Amino acid sequence: MAGERRVLTLGGKGSSLSSASVFEFSIASPPQLLKTDPSALARLSSSPSNHKQNSSSSTPSKLQLSVPDFLTPEEAKASILLLYKHLLAGSSSSAASQVSDILNNDTQILKFDLDFDREEDSNKLRGSWPVITLNAICALLDYTASSLATVADAVAALSCEALKADTATAFNFTDSGDGFSDKDMTSVSSDLKVLLNGSKLRSNLQCGQVDSIPVVHGRLRSLCKSVHSSTRISLNSTPLVNGSVSTDLTGLFSSLAYALKNLGVSSLERANLCLKGLEKDNLFPTLVDSFNSGCPTFDKLKDSIKSFVNFEMEEKYVESLHEIYSLADSVRKILAWEAAVSFVSLEGSEIMENGQGSVKGQDGNVKPDKKKDKKKKVMGKGTTVLMQFLKDRLQLTDSSSLIEKVTQGFLSLINLKDPNFETLLQKVKEVVDSNESRRLPKLAKGTRDFAKEQMAVREKAFTIIGNVFKRHGAMALDTPVFELRETLTGKYGEDSKLIYDLADQGGEICSLRYDLTVPFARYVAMNGLTSFRRYQMAKVYRRDNPSKGRYREFYQCDFDIAGDDSIAADFEVVRILIELLDELNIGDYEIKLNHRKLLDGMLEICGVPSHKVRTICSSIDKLDKQSFDQIRKEMIEDKGLDPETVDKIGKYVCLKDNPIKLLAQLKNQESVFLKNEASNEALNDLEKLFECLDKKCIEKVVLDLSLARGLDYYTGVIYEAVFKGETQVGSIAAGGRYDNLIGMFGNKRVPAIGVSLGIERVFTIMEQQAQKQVIRASETQVLVSVLGDDVALAGKLVQMCWDAKVGAEFMANKRLTKHFDRTKEFGIPWMVIVGEREIKEGIVKIKNKEAKIEQEVGMNEFVDELIKLINTN
């Protein structure tokens, strides 16, 4: 029923306050009735401090509390509400009863005396009262900021419609899947797309005030989440009596203050742009006057920030938070004005025409109805619903006092103290949620989509890679994307934790493949092969933390030779890796190379126990990302290695140089490596390998004793290619010899060696290089353009192109500009144009704008001439 008082009950088991309930209680009209849960009353009455027998050990006292006179009525009421909640958690029933009476009588009291049975209770409250006040303002700010963030998106959508701005690029934020996307910016973009979906009110206008919406609104959303989480805790915790609490609260809300200021500036700039459009057409001059006199200014926002900062520096924390609350109210008014100006820009003329049949200019003369015969403007599906809701709420049935009704209506509607505001808030959420089916879905973390330009780069790379593999006699192989879990486990050392496990389906426990090498080994063993050169380009999956160049789903391009344990196979695979990177033409790189037996021998020389060799190798493998001091700490503290042993390792893993030069050093007569069987064998293998590589290849290779390759299955030569250009992507290819892996799956030992190209990182490099070039996503060479609707003629002509193996598309449209737009969008160089004149004369016009070629040729002979032109230009 209207006017019925709602009830807020506190003190019960599990009862808590939220920012919304504090705000609602503070502004409710009629005021809410405050009740205390019977269990709290019983606890207070049974408190020892309220029993006469304890009167000798407790001294009754009075405490006068003052509500700062600069607080707004809702800030004052919220402070007293939180005081009451605090008293309920204490032991003074008389003080709690007094505060309850003040709240229920809804009296504006700035000073009040409270009775306490114990002086220590009053002293505690005296110290915590400022923090209680701070918490109250925080609750109001929390609710206000989050509400304004929601409404701001809807208001910004109306501005975008009014400005006819190009929003296609402005809201093109998507989750890249690499863990570096701003989720709140992406979320704002998604909501704006939902609201504007279907809008035809777009132009090529690039508007910075529109482009900044995802950044400004996204930042506010992010801060609102942090503020809400901390406020919820502080509202329902016992206030601590120390200065750090005040400092922490104001520090938390200082970022929110700047975010609110930025929102106000952004909103005010868009409102001014909309207003300029109305001024240009000499429409609604009274709106300009009302705006200039009623809307808060940029200076007002700056002054609020200055006051907040000054109060904070002076440690006047209550005043500083109050200033942020005042700033939030200024931003609310700016949003209301932005909404009003956008609304008038979009619907004002129509309302005036419905009421008077014309629009009056500043001179009072009737302006002609320029839009009468034009097509009705088409707004977005979400903004259309919002506009109708606003018109219904504003009750604009005629044009009399239009400006006054609109401006006052929006100032009232976007007012958190007005009952209609909650309705508006729910309507905005409803519009966004009801359009959820049109919302662009999000990408799973660690995955990517590839647009047409990116696919052009990828296909080019795959072609180059495939040709290199085939040149070396490799045959294609494909294996299932998932394997039995037992096939994959125990092959990747500490990286096994990154295997993606699947749910049990039909009694088989499976996992997504981690790489292509283990499935290849399984295939060779399962089919009893003893010799096989294979290549495979396919996706693999790792349950990793996404980062730049590191994904959870990505391609690997593998080449493997099974059945050959000679140095010749090692040499060929290293040579293939060099050929791949050279032909992909990505820029400067180096190939770090080591030998697993050299590494094992080194660790044995240093005194590493055999059972710790693999786990220490895993630590050494991190040296490309971490300093030796960090690795040293890990090996000593986490893996229990003796510090002296670790220092010996440090002396060797720093060795890195030209292969021939460092090999000579390691084979020196005094070298400890010659006395170790494993390392001596490795040095002999490396010597033979380097003899096979020509000078050009040797210059690309670096012998690096820190290279460990953490995978357990490596047994011999190991290598890793690192890009040395500007794009930081880490390792781009890796591999090595794994002579025992295939034997794990069968009775035969089949030696093998392979290389895997981390193609996703190569793509990252190629895509950045391609940004400086014009990429054609389509291989179409010609567009057959029929200027009209004769699809049959277009079909006849394009089939002549297809029969001659010419890549062609066709289009029948009366507007020549549509044809040119198609060629520009897809980079189609040639056009075959057929209009009415060409049809009459039985000719076509062949055109290439870039080459400045334009000639006419007979309709039946145009294909031969077109092929000749394509081949010579």
C-alpha angles and dihedrals in degrees: 000000000000112000094016113142115239119219129233114195121198136179100046126126109286093002114148141170125240128197089248093053091048091050094045092049091048097053103027117133115225089030118253119253114242118218132181121223111247091235090060092049091050092050092049093049092050094048112124091233089065096055121097094225089067094050091099092059097044132060118212114228143175126230124197114208125192127205108216107255093223092066120104117246091257092049090051093048092046090052092053091047091055089046089056092050089050092051091051088059090052132063106257111101094175094057091045091051092051093052091046090056092050092052095044093048088051091220121166099233119164096180129036138165119228126201119225128185091210127042092215090062092054091047091053092050092048089059097043098044095089091051090049089054090048091051090051094054089045090056092051091047092048093055093040096050096047091047093049090048090058096045092044091065092055093046091048090052090055090050091051089054092047093048093044086221126176100258096166092089098026093065098034094117114135135169105265091200095231096101094253100094119111101238095198093052088049091048093051090049090050093050092048090050089053092051094046097039110135096014117150093187095102134122136167090269109137105206121186091199088059096040090056095055097093091048097046097039093039092054091050091050091051093050092045089060093052093045092048093051094050094042092052089056096045093048092058100036130086108264112249119224104228139098095242090070091058091045092049094050095049090044090053093050097042091079089049089053092057092044090053091048091051090049090052093048092048092048093047092051092053091047090053091050092052090047092053089056091056092045090051091057090043091238129148099359091178089063090061091052093047091048094050093049100039110033119086112247135229088257090056090057092047092049091053091053091048091050092048092051093047093050090048092051089051089049091241091142100169090052091047094053091044088056090054089051089052089048090053090054091052089051089050090055092048090052089050091053092046089053092047095049092045091048093051091046091053103036109011097093092048092051091048091049092049089052103038108007090239145048122245120221128212091274091057093245120132112255117215119254099255094175099049096103097032124103114268112262114255116220128189118284091245096044091046090058091046093050092052090048090051093048090051092049095046091047094217098177095150140016099249112121089355097161095046092048093048097046095043090042094056094043087055097041094049093050116110091210092057115091088225092063093073088052090053091047092052091046092055091050090046093052092050093044095045089055091051090115088064094046113111109248119238126248119247111255113271096022135101142203118221120218124212094269091050091048089054089057092045095049091050090051094047090051092052093046094047092050092052092050093047091048087063094051100260121155124212122256133179127193133185118283089234132042136189107283091236089061092060104035120096095023103089106047114214090352089071087092087071094063113118108233121205129214117268108270118183096341098303119113108213140176134197112259114267095200139347097251100073093047088050091051090049090051094050093048094043092053096043094240121164099181129031138147109200140169128196132181111191146125124278130188135224129177090224133142105264117239137153107314092359119102139168093231118038144142125259123194109206135188119185137176114204123190099030120100096172130113086245090072091048090051094049095050092050088048090051090052091053092047091051095052094042094051093045084058095211096149136250120000141154133215114224110206135188139152123243092220090051088053092047091048091049092052091047090051089051091052102253110160112245093241090058098047096096096046091048089050087055090055093047089051088067094063092100088063104030137041121254089247089062092046091046090056091049094050093049103037102030103029100033099235120159112257091230090055091048091052090053089053089051091056092058105036090061090065109109127147149119107324097238093044098047092042090056089051093050092048093051112133092248093049116125089212092072090058093056116080097215097045092044090054090048092051090053091050092050092049091055091045094052090048089059096050116084123228093266091057095042089056089060094050129082122189103225122180092194092066106105109155101212097223112114097220099069115108108165139006113015128185142177130193118218125193113230099192130102096278108086107215104137121217114014100181138010143167147134148177119307109179098165104043099084090047090061089069099044147013096268126079106225115182117219144176131190150163130221124202115213091221097180091064091045088052090053090056094044093047092053090049090047091057087076091053136061108254121201109210090186126056092206110135101189140025115211102215118195110187098218139028099290098126091166091061091047089050092050093051096044091050088057087057093047092050088055090051092248115148103240144162129191137215135183113200134135094225115079091201090065089058093049090048090054093053091046095049095051099030095242106171102197133053130192104202123197121181135160093283093048091050092051092049095041094238140115130216116232112204137180112177095191094050090038091233122149124160139150125232138170115283094236095047101040097102095064091048091046092053090049091052093046092051094048099044 
